[in-house]
Amino acid sequence: MSSTENASYQAGQAKGKAEEKTSSLMDRAAETASNAKESIQESGQQMMAKAQGAGQAAKDKISGK
């Protein structure tokens, strides 16, 4: 193998590794974003439930229950 062929081979190897690393990082970023979205949705649902409970308690207090 000539030095030009070796350099080309090495460049191809480096490119393949970089593409794999990029793909892995993108997958991790997508998973992190998905987890954050789920967490925010759960927090929002909990806040709505608390607000509804507080609203009901206020209604009950006003109506004398």
mmCIF file of the N, C-alpha and C atoms, coordinates in Angstrom:
data_MODEL
# 
_entry.id   MODEL 
# 
loop_
_atom_site.group_PDB 
_atom_site.id 
_atom_site.type_symbol 
_atom_site.label_atom_id 
_atom_site.label_alt_id 
_atom_site.label_comp_id 
_atom_site.label_asym_id 
_atom_site.label_entity_id 
_atom_site.label_seq_id 
_atom_site.pdbx_PDB_ins_code 
_atom_site.Cartn_x 
_atom_site.Cartn_y 
_atom_site.Cartn_z 
_atom_site.occupancy 
_atom_site.B_iso_or_equiv 
_atom_site.pdbx_formal_charge 
_atom_site.auth_seq_id 
_atom_site.auth_comp_id 
_atom_site.auth_asym_id 
_atom_site.auth_atom_id 
_atom_site.pdbx_PDB_model_num 
ATOM 1   N N  . MET A 1 1  ? 0.854   -1.168 0.000  1.00 0.00 ? 1  MET A N  1 
ATOM 2   C CA . MET A 1 1  ? 0.000   0.000  0.000  1.00 0.00 ? 1  MET A CA 1 
ATOM 3   C C  . MET A 1 1  ? 0.903   1.236  0.000  1.00 0.00 ? 1  MET A C  1 
ATOM 4   N N  . SER A 1 2  ? 0.646   2.134  -0.937 1.00 0.00 ? 2  SER A N  1 
ATOM 5   C CA . SER A 1 2  ? 1.458   3.348  -1.014 1.00 0.00 ? 2  SER A CA 1 
ATOM 6   C C  . SER A 1 2  ? 1.054   4.317  0.093  1.00 0.00 ? 2  SER A C  1 
ATOM 7   N N  . SER A 1 3  ? 1.879   5.322  0.298  1.00 0.00 ? 3  SER A N  1 
ATOM 8   C CA . SER A 1 3  ? 1.581   6.291  1.353  1.00 0.00 ? 3  SER A CA 1 
ATOM 9   C C  . SER A 1 3  ? 0.307   7.078  1.025  1.00 0.00 ? 3  SER A C  1 
ATOM 10  N N  . THR A 1 4  ? 0.038   7.301  -0.262 1.00 0.00 ? 4  THR A N  1 
ATOM 11  C CA . THR A 1 4  ? -1.187  8.001  -0.651 1.00 0.00 ? 4  THR A CA 1 
ATOM 12  C C  . THR A 1 4  ? -2.405  7.142  -0.332 1.00 0.00 ? 4  THR A C  1 
ATOM 13  N N  . GLU A 1 5  ? -2.307  5.858  -0.642 1.00 0.00 ? 5  GLU A N  1 
ATOM 14  C CA . GLU A 1 5  ? -3.412  4.941  -0.343 1.00 0.00 ? 5  GLU A CA 1 
ATOM 15  C C  . GLU A 1 5  ? -3.622  4.827  1.169  1.00 0.00 ? 5  GLU A C  1 
ATOM 16  N N  . ASN A 1 6  ? -2.531  4.771  1.908  1.00 0.00 ? 6  ASN A N  1 
ATOM 17  C CA . ASN A 1 6  ? -2.620  4.676  3.361  1.00 0.00 ? 6  ASN A CA 1 
ATOM 18  C C  . ASN A 1 6  ? -3.276  5.936  3.941  1.00 0.00 ? 6  ASN A C  1 
ATOM 19  N N  . ALA A 1 7  ? -2.881  7.089  3.434  1.00 0.00 ? 7  ALA A N  1 
ATOM 20  C CA . ALA A 1 7  ? -3.460  8.341  3.914  1.00 0.00 ? 7  ALA A CA 1 
ATOM 21  C C  . ALA A 1 7  ? -4.956  8.375  3.592  1.00 0.00 ? 7  ALA A C  1 
ATOM 22  N N  . SER A 1 8  ? -5.317  7.918  2.410  1.00 0.00 ? 8  SER A N  1 
ATOM 23  C CA . SER A 1 8  ? -6.728  7.884  2.014  1.00 0.00 ? 8  SER A CA 1 
ATOM 24  C C  . SER A 1 8  ? -7.505  6.930  2.907  1.00 0.00 ? 8  SER A C  1 
ATOM 25  N N  . TYR A 1 9  ? -6.919  5.786  3.199  1.00 0.00 ? 9  TYR A N  1 
ATOM 26  C CA . TYR A 1 9  ? -7.557  4.808  4.081  1.00 0.00 ? 9  TYR A CA 1 
ATOM 27  C C  . TYR A 1 9  ? -7.759  5.400  5.476  1.00 0.00 ? 9  TYR A C  1 
ATOM 28  N N  . GLN A 1 10 ? -6.722  6.036  5.992  1.00 0.00 ? 10 GLN A N  1 
ATOM 29  C CA . GLN A 1 10 ? -6.798  6.650  7.320  1.00 0.00 ? 10 GLN A CA 1 
ATOM 30  C C  . GLN A 1 10 ? -7.866  7.751  7.354  1.00 0.00 ? 10 GLN A C  1 
ATOM 31  N N  . ALA A 1 11 ? -7.939  8.538  6.278  1.00 0.00 ? 11 ALA A N  1 
ATOM 32  C CA . ALA A 1 11 ? -8.953  9.596  6.203  1.00 0.00 ? 11 ALA A CA 1 
ATOM 33  C C  . ALA A 1 11 ? -10.349 8.982  6.204  1.00 0.00 ? 11 ALA A C  1 
ATOM 34  N N  . GLY A 1 12 ? -10.522 7.888  5.491  1.00 0.00 ? 12 GLY A N  1 
ATOM 35  C CA . GLY A 1 12 ? -11.815 7.205  5.466  1.00 0.00 ? 12 GLY A CA 1 
ATOM 36  C C  . GLY A 1 12 ? -12.190 6.661  6.837  1.00 0.00 ? 12 GLY A C  1 
ATOM 37  N N  . GLN A 1 13 ? -11.213 6.113  7.518  1.00 0.00 ? 13 GLN A N  1 
ATOM 38  C CA . GLN A 1 13 ? -11.454 5.607  8.871  1.00 0.00 ? 13 GLN A CA 1 
ATOM 39  C C  . GLN A 1 13 ? -11.863 6.737  9.815  1.00 0.00 ? 13 GLN A C  1 
ATOM 40  N N  . ALA A 1 14 ? -11.160 7.853  9.725  1.00 0.00 ? 14 ALA A N  1 
ATOM 41  C CA . ALA A 1 14 ? -11.471 8.999  10.588 1.00 0.00 ? 14 ALA A CA 1 
ATOM 42  C C  . ALA A 1 14 ? -12.867 9.533  10.279 1.00 0.00 ? 14 ALA A C  1 
ATOM 43  N N  . LYS A 1 15 ? -13.208 9.588  8.998  1.00 0.00 ? 15 LYS A N  1 
ATOM 44  C CA . LYS A 1 15 ? -14.532 10.072 8.608  1.00 0.00 ? 15 LYS A CA 1 
ATOM 45  C C  . LYS A 1 15 ? -15.619 9.152  9.162  1.00 0.00 ? 15 LYS A C  1 
ATOM 46  N N  . GLY A 1 16 ? -15.410 7.859  9.044  1.00 0.00 ? 16 GLY A N  1 
ATOM 47  C CA . GLY A 1 16 ? -16.387 6.891  9.558  1.00 0.00 ? 16 GLY A CA 1 
ATOM 48  C C  . GLY A 1 16 ? -16.577 7.019  11.056 1.00 0.00 ? 16 GLY A C  1 
ATOM 49  N N  . LYS A 1 17 ? -15.501 7.173  11.773 1.00 0.00 ? 17 LYS A N  1 
ATOM 50  C CA . LYS A 1 17 ? -15.580 7.333  13.230 1.00 0.00 ? 17 LYS A CA 1 
ATOM 51  C C  . LYS A 1 17 ? -16.299 8.624  13.596 1.00 0.00 ? 17 LYS A C  1 
ATOM 52  N N  . ALA A 1 18 ? -16.011 9.707  12.873 1.00 0.00 ? 18 ALA A N  1 
ATOM 53  C CA . ALA A 1 18 ? -16.660 10.985 13.149 1.00 0.00 ? 18 ALA A CA 1 
ATOM 54  C C  . ALA A 1 18 ? -18.163 10.902 12.878 1.00 0.00 ? 18 ALA A C  1 
ATOM 55  N N  . GLU A 1 19 ? -18.537 10.236 11.787 1.00 0.00 ? 19 GLU A N  1 
ATOM 56  C CA . GLU A 1 19 ? -19.957 10.079 11.469 1.00 0.00 ? 19 GLU A CA 1 
ATOM 57  C C  . GLU A 1 19 ? -20.678 9.256  12.537 1.00 0.00 ? 19 GLU A C  1 
ATOM 58  N N  . GLU A 1 20 ? -20.028 8.207  13.009 1.00 0.00 ? 20 GLU A N  1 
ATOM 59  C CA . GLU A 1 20 ? -20.624 7.364  14.048 1.00 0.00 ? 20 GLU A CA 1 
ATOM 60  C C  . GLU A 1 20 ? -20.786 8.147  15.349 1.00 0.00 ? 20 GLU A C  1 
ATOM 61  N N  . LYS A 1 21 ? -19.774 8.922  15.703 1.00 0.00 ? 21 LYS A N  1 
ATOM 62  C CA . LYS A 1 21 ? -19.836 9.719  16.926 1.00 0.00 ? 21 LYS A CA 1 
ATOM 63  C C  . LYS A 1 21 ? -20.939 10.771 16.817 1.00 0.00 ? 21 LYS A C  1 
ATOM 64  N N  . THR A 1 22 ? -21.039 11.412 15.661 1.00 0.00 ? 22 THR A N  1 
ATOM 65  C CA . THR A 1 22 ? -22.089 12.410 15.446 1.00 0.00 ? 22 THR A CA 1 
ATOM 66  C C  . THR A 1 22 ? -23.460 11.775 15.563 1.00 0.00 ? 22 THR A C  1 
ATOM 67  N N  . SER A 1 23 ? -23.628 10.621 14.967 1.00 0.00 ? 23 SER A N  1 
ATOM 68  C CA . SER A 1 23 ? -24.904 9.915  15.030 1.00 0.00 ? 23 SER A CA 1 
ATOM 69  C C  . SER A 1 23 ? -25.260 9.569  16.472 1.00 0.00 ? 23 SER A C  1 
ATOM 70  N N  . SER A 1 24 ? -24.290 9.108  17.226 1.00 0.00 ? 24 SER A N  1 
ATOM 71  C CA . SER A 1 24 ? -24.510 8.759  18.628 1.00 0.00 ? 24 SER A CA 1 
ATOM 72  C C  . SER A 1 24 ? -24.905 9.983  19.443 1.00 0.00 ? 24 SER A C  1 
ATOM 73  N N  . LEU A 1 25 ? -24.214 11.096 19.222 1.00 0.00 ? 25 LEU A N  1 
ATOM 74  C CA . LEU A 1 25 ? -24.528 12.330 19.942 1.00 0.00 ? 25 LEU A CA 1 
ATOM 75  C C  . LEU A 1 25 ? -25.926 12.832 19.589 1.00 0.00 ? 25 LEU A C  1 
ATOM 76  N N  . MET A 1 26 ? -26.306 12.722 18.329 1.00 0.00 ? 26 MET A N  1 
ATOM 77  C CA . MET A 1 26 ? -27.638 13.155 17.902 1.00 0.00 ? 26 MET A CA 1 
ATOM 78  C C  . MET A 1 26 ? -28.711 12.282 18.551 1.00 0.00 ? 26 MET A C  1 
ATOM 79  N N  . ASP A 1 27 ? -28.469 10.990 18.624 1.00 0.00 ? 27 ASP A N  1 
ATOM 80  C CA . ASP A 1 27 ? -29.423 10.086 19.279 1.00 0.00 ? 27 ASP A CA 1 
ATOM 81  C C  . ASP A 1 27 ? -29.583 10.450 20.752 1.00 0.00 ? 27 ASP A C  1 
ATOM 82  N N  . ARG A 1 28 ? -28.472 10.708 21.418 1.00 0.00 ? 28 ARG A N  1 
ATOM 83  C CA . ARG A 1 28 ? -28.531 11.085 22.842 1.00 0.00 ? 28 ARG A CA 1 
ATOM 84  C C  . ARG A 1 28 ? -29.250 12.407 23.035 1.00 0.00 ? 28 ARG A C  1 
ATOM 85  N N  . ALA A 1 29 ? -29.010 13.360 22.142 1.00 0.00 ? 29 ALA A N  1 
ATOM 86  C CA . ALA A 1 29 ? -29.682 14.659 22.244 1.00 0.00 ? 29 ALA A CA 1 
ATOM 87  C C  . ALA A 1 29 ? -31.184 14.503 22.045 1.00 0.00 ? 29 ALA A C  1 
ATOM 88  N N  . ALA A 1 30 ? -31.584 13.673 21.089 1.00 0.00 ? 30 ALA A N  1 
ATOM 89  C CA . ALA A 1 30 ? -33.012 13.442 20.845 1.00 0.00 ? 30 ALA A CA 1 
ATOM 90  C C  . ALA A 1 30 ? -33.662 12.773 22.049 1.00 0.00 ? 30 ALA A C  1 
ATOM 91  N N  . GLU A 1 31 ? -32.971 11.826 22.653 1.00 0.00 ? 31 GLU A N  1 
ATOM 92  C CA . GLU A 1 31 ? -33.505 11.143 23.831 1.00 0.00 ? 31 GLU A CA 1 
ATOM 93  C C  . GLU A 1 31 ? -33.636 12.113 25.015 1.00 0.00 ? 31 GLU A C  1 
ATOM 94  N N  . THR A 1 32 ? -32.647 12.964 25.192 1.00 0.00 ? 32 THR A N  1 
ATOM 95  C CA . THR A 1 32 ? -32.683 13.952 26.265 1.00 0.00 ? 32 THR A CA 1 
ATOM 96  C C  . THR A 1 32 ? -33.849 14.916 26.061 1.00 0.00 ? 32 THR A C  1 
ATOM 97  N N  . ALA A 1 33 ? -34.053 15.354 24.827 1.00 0.00 ? 33 ALA A N  1 
ATOM 98  C CA . ALA A 1 33 ? -35.163 16.263 24.527 1.00 0.00 ? 33 ALA A CA 1 
ATOM 99  C C  . ALA A 1 33 ? -36.504 15.588 24.786 1.00 0.00 ? 33 ALA A C  1 
ATOM 100 N N  . SER A 1 34 ? -36.599 14.330 24.420 1.00 0.00 ? 34 SER A N  1 
ATOM 101 C CA . SER A 1 34 ? -37.842 13.588 24.647 1.00 0.00 ? 34 SER A CA 1 
ATOM 102 C C  . SER A 1 34 ? -38.129 13.441 26.141 1.00 0.00 ? 34 SER A C  1 
ATOM 103 N N  . ASN A 1 35 ? -37.101 13.138 26.901 1.00 0.00 ? 35 ASN A N  1 
ATOM 104 C CA . ASN A 1 35 ? -37.267 13.012 28.355 1.00 0.00 ? 35 ASN A CA 1 
ATOM 105 C C  . ASN A 1 35 ? -37.674 14.343 28.982 1.00 0.00 ? 35 ASN A C  1 
ATOM 106 N N  . ALA A 1 36 ? -37.078 15.427 28.506 1.00 0.00 ? 36 ALA A N  1 
ATOM 107 C CA . ALA A 1 36 ? -37.428 16.752 29.029 1.00 0.00 ? 36 ALA A CA 1 
ATOM 108 C C  . ALA A 1 36 ? -38.883 17.079 28.711 1.00 0.00 ? 36 ALA A C  1 
ATOM 109 N N  . LYS A 1 37 ? -39.306 16.754 27.515 1.00 0.00 ? 37 LYS A N  1 
ATOM 110 C CA . LYS A 1 37 ? -40.698 17.018 27.118 1.00 0.00 ? 37 LYS A CA 1 
ATOM 111 C C  . LYS A 1 37 ? -41.663 16.250 28.016 1.00 0.00 ? 37 LYS A C  1 
ATOM 112 N N  . GLU A 1 38 ? -41.366 14.984 28.269 1.00 0.00 ? 38 GLU A N  1 
ATOM 113 C CA . GLU A 1 38 ? -42.218 14.172 29.138 1.00 0.00 ? 38 GLU A CA 1 
ATOM 114 C C  . GLU A 1 38 ? -42.263 14.751 30.550 1.00 0.00 ? 38 GLU A C  1 
ATOM 115 N N  . SER A 1 39 ? -41.127 15.181 31.048 1.00 0.00 ? 39 SER A N  1 
ATOM 116 C CA . SER A 1 39 ? -41.053 15.746 32.393 1.00 0.00 ? 39 SER A CA 1 
ATOM 117 C C  . SER A 1 39 ? -41.877 17.024 32.489 1.00 0.00 ? 39 SER A C  1 
ATOM 118 N N  . ILE A 1 40 ? -41.777 17.864 31.479 1.00 0.00 ? 40 ILE A N  1 
ATOM 119 C CA . ILE A 1 40 ? -42.540 19.117 31.466 1.00 0.00 ? 40 ILE A CA 1 
ATOM 120 C C  . ILE A 1 40 ? -44.035 18.824 31.406 1.00 0.00 ? 40 ILE A C  1 
ATOM 121 N N  . GLN A 1 41 ? -44.412 17.849 30.591 1.00 0.00 ? 41 GLN A N  1 
ATOM 122 C CA . GLN A 1 41 ? -45.832 17.492 30.492 1.00 0.00 ? 41 GLN A CA 1 
ATOM 123 C C  . GLN A 1 41 ? -46.363 16.978 31.839 1.00 0.00 ? 41 GLN A C  1 
ATOM 124 N N  . GLU A 1 42 ? -45.580 16.147 32.500 1.00 0.00 ? 42 GLU A N  1 
ATOM 125 C CA . GLU A 1 42 ? -45.995 15.622 33.805 1.00 0.00 ? 42 GLU A CA 1 
ATOM 126 C C  . GLU A 1 42 ? -46.117 16.756 34.821 1.00 0.00 ? 42 GLU A C  1 
ATOM 127 N N  . SER A 1 43 ? -45.174 17.677 34.801 1.00 0.00 ? 43 SER A N  1 
ATOM 128 C CA . SER A 1 43 ? -45.227 18.814 35.727 1.00 0.00 ? 43 SER A CA 1 
ATOM 129 C C  . SER A 1 43 ? -46.465 19.660 35.456 1.00 0.00 ? 43 SER A C  1 
ATOM 130 N N  . GLY A 1 44 ? -46.762 19.873 34.196 1.00 0.00 ? 44 GLY A N  1 
ATOM 131 C CA . GLY A 1 44 ? -47.944 20.644 33.834 1.00 0.00 ? 44 GLY A CA 1 
ATOM 132 C C  . GLY A 1 44 ? -49.220 19.985 34.304 1.00 0.00 ? 44 GLY A C  1 
ATOM 133 N N  . GLN A 1 45 ? -49.282 18.668 34.168 1.00 0.00 ? 45 GLN A N  1 
ATOM 134 C CA . GLN A 1 45 ? -50.471 17.936 34.623 1.00 0.00 ? 45 GLN A CA 1 
ATOM 135 C C  . GLN A 1 45 ? -50.612 18.030 36.137 1.00 0.00 ? 45 GLN A C  1 
ATOM 136 N N  . GLN A 1 46 ? -49.504 17.935 36.850 1.00 0.00 ? 46 GLN A N  1 
ATOM 137 C CA . GLN A 1 46 ? -49.549 18.050 38.307 1.00 0.00 ? 46 GLN A CA 1 
ATOM 138 C C  . GLN A 1 46 ? -49.996 19.441 38.731 1.00 0.00 ? 46 GLN A C  1 
ATOM 139 N N  . MET A 1 47 ? -49.509 20.456 38.040 1.00 0.00 ? 47 MET A N  1 
ATOM 140 C CA . MET A 1 47 ? -49.907 21.831 38.370 1.00 0.00 ? 47 MET A CA 1 
ATOM 141 C C  . MET A 1 47 ? -51.400 22.039 38.104 1.00 0.00 ? 47 MET A C  1 
ATOM 142 N N  . MET A 1 48 ? -51.891 21.476 36.996 1.00 0.00 ? 48 MET A N  1 
ATOM 143 C CA . MET A 1 48 ? -53.319 21.609 36.693 1.00 0.00 ? 48 MET A CA 1 
ATOM 144 C C  . MET A 1 48 ? -54.168 20.928 37.757 1.00 0.00 ? 48 MET A C  1 
ATOM 145 N N  . ALA A 1 49 ? -53.725 19.755 38.182 1.00 0.00 ? 49 ALA A N  1 
ATOM 146 C CA . ALA A 1 49 ? -54.481 19.031 39.206 1.00 0.00 ? 49 ALA A CA 1 
ATOM 147 C C  . ALA A 1 49 ? -54.504 19.822 40.518 1.00 0.00 ? 49 ALA A C  1 
ATOM 148 N N  . LYS A 1 50 ? -53.373 20.401 40.888 1.00 0.00 ? 50 LYS A N  1 
ATOM 149 C CA . LYS A 1 50 ? -53.314 21.210 42.115 1.00 0.00 ? 50 LYS A CA 1 
ATOM 150 C C  . LYS A 1 50 ? -54.207 22.448 41.989 1.00 0.00 ? 50 LYS A C  1 
ATOM 151 N N  . ALA A 1 51 ? -54.176 23.077 40.832 1.00 0.00 ? 51 ALA A N  1 
ATOM 152 C CA . ALA A 1 51 ? -55.007 24.270 40.619 1.00 0.00 ? 51 ALA A CA 1 
ATOM 153 C C  . ALA A 1 51 ? -56.489 23.911 40.682 1.00 0.00 ? 51 ALA A C  1 
ATOM 154 N N  . GLN A 1 52 ? -56.847 22.783 40.100 1.00 0.00 ? 52 GLN A N  1 
ATOM 155 C CA . GLN A 1 52 ? -58.244 22.356 40.153 1.00 0.00 ? 52 GLN A CA 1 
ATOM 156 C C  . GLN A 1 52 ? -58.660 22.060 41.592 1.00 0.00 ? 52 GLN A C  1 
ATOM 157 N N  . GLY A 1 53 ? -57.766 21.422 42.330 1.00 0.00 ? 53 GLY A N  1 
ATOM 158 C CA . GLY A 1 53 ? -58.046 21.128 43.734 1.00 0.00 ? 53 GLY A CA 1 
ATOM 159 C C  . GLY A 1 53 ? -58.195 22.400 44.546 1.00 0.00 ? 53 GLY A C  1 
ATOM 160 N N  . ALA A 1 54 ? -57.342 23.366 44.292 1.00 0.00 ? 54 ALA A N  1 
ATOM 161 C CA . ALA A 1 54 ? -57.422 24.651 45.010 1.00 0.00 ? 54 ALA A CA 1 
ATOM 162 C C  . ALA A 1 54 ? -58.705 25.387 44.640 1.00 0.00 ? 54 ALA A C  1 
ATOM 163 N N  . GLY A 1 55 ? -59.063 25.314 43.370 1.00 0.00 ? 55 GLY A N  1 
ATOM 164 C CA . GLY A 1 55 ? -60.302 25.948 42.940 1.00 0.00 ? 55 GLY A CA 1 
ATOM 165 C C  . GLY A 1 55 ? -61.512 25.317 43.590 1.00 0.00 ? 55 GLY A C  1 
ATOM 166 N N  . GLN A 1 56 ? -61.499 24.011 43.687 1.00 0.00 ? 56 GLN A N  1 
ATOM 167 C CA . GLN A 1 56 ? -62.613 23.307 44.324 1.00 0.00 ? 56 GLN A CA 1 
ATOM 168 C C  . GLN A 1 56 ? -62.675 23.634 45.814 1.00 0.00 ? 56 GLN A C  1 
ATOM 169 N N  . ALA A 1 57 ? -61.518 23.717 46.454 1.00 0.00 ? 57 ALA A N  1 
ATOM 170 C CA . ALA A 1 57 ? -61.488 24.060 47.880 1.00 0.00 ? 57 ALA A CA 1 
ATOM 171 C C  . ALA A 1 57 ? -62.048 25.461 48.107 1.00 0.00 ? 57 ALA A C  1 
ATOM 172 N N  . ALA A 1 58 ? -61.712 26.386 47.204 1.00 0.00 ? 58 ALA A N  1 
ATOM 173 C CA . ALA A 1 58 ? -62.241 27.744 47.330 1.00 0.00 ? 58 ALA A CA 1 
ATOM 174 C C  . ALA A 1 58 ? -63.755 27.748 47.152 1.00 0.00 ? 58 ALA A C  1 
ATOM 175 N N  . LYS A 1 59 ? -64.248 26.990 46.181 1.00 0.00 ? 59 LYS A N  1 
ATOM 176 C CA . LYS A 1 59 ? -65.696 26.900 45.959 1.00 0.00 ? 59 LYS A CA 1 
ATOM 177 C C  . LYS A 1 59 ? -66.384 26.312 47.186 1.00 0.00 ? 59 LYS A C  1 
ATOM 178 N N  . ASP A 1 60 ? -65.778 25.263 47.733 1.00 0.00 ? 60 ASP A N  1 
ATOM 179 C CA . ASP A 1 60 ? -66.353 24.615 48.917 1.00 0.00 ? 60 ASP A CA 1 
ATOM 180 C C  . ASP A 1 60 ? -66.402 25.593 50.097 1.00 0.00 ? 60 ASP A C  1 
ATOM 181 N N  . LYS A 1 61 ? -65.337 26.377 50.254 1.00 0.00 ? 61 LYS A N  1 
ATOM 182 C CA . LYS A 1 61 ? -65.290 27.321 51.366 1.00 0.00 ? 61 LYS A CA 1 
ATOM 183 C C  . LYS A 1 61 ? -66.353 28.402 51.198 1.00 0.00 ? 61 LYS A C  1 
ATOM 184 N N  . ILE A 1 62 ? -66.495 28.858 49.972 1.00 0.00 ? 62 ILE A N  1 
ATOM 185 C CA . ILE A 1 62 ? -67.504 29.902 49.703 1.00 0.00 ? 62 ILE A CA 1 
ATOM 186 C C  . ILE A 1 62 ? -68.906 29.378 49.929 1.00 0.00 ? 62 ILE A C  1 
ATOM 187 N N  . SER A 1 63 ? -69.138 28.148 49.492 1.00 0.00 ? 63 SER A N  1 
ATOM 188 C CA . SER A 1 63 ? -70.496 27.592 49.624 1.00 0.00 ? 63 SER A CA 1 
ATOM 189 C C  . SER A 1 63 ? -70.746 27.026 51.033 1.00 0.00 ? 63 SER A C  1 
ATOM 190 N N  . GLY A 1 64 ? -69.732 27.037 51.888 1.00 0.00 ? 64 GLY A N  1 
ATOM 191 C CA . GLY A 1 64 ? -69.905 26.613 53.275 1.00 0.00 ? 64 GLY A CA 1 
ATOM 192 C C  . GLY A 1 64 ? -69.833 25.112 53.473 1.00 0.00 ? 64 GLY A C  1 
ATOM 193 N N  . LYS A 1 65 ? -69.213 24.384 52.570 1.00 0.00 ? 65 LYS A N  1 
ATOM 194 C CA . LYS A 1 65 ? -69.109 22.921 52.716 1.00 0.00 ? 65 LYS A CA 1 
ATOM 195 C C  . LYS A 1 65 ? -67.984 22.542 53.651 1.00 0.00 ? 65 LYS A C  1 
# 
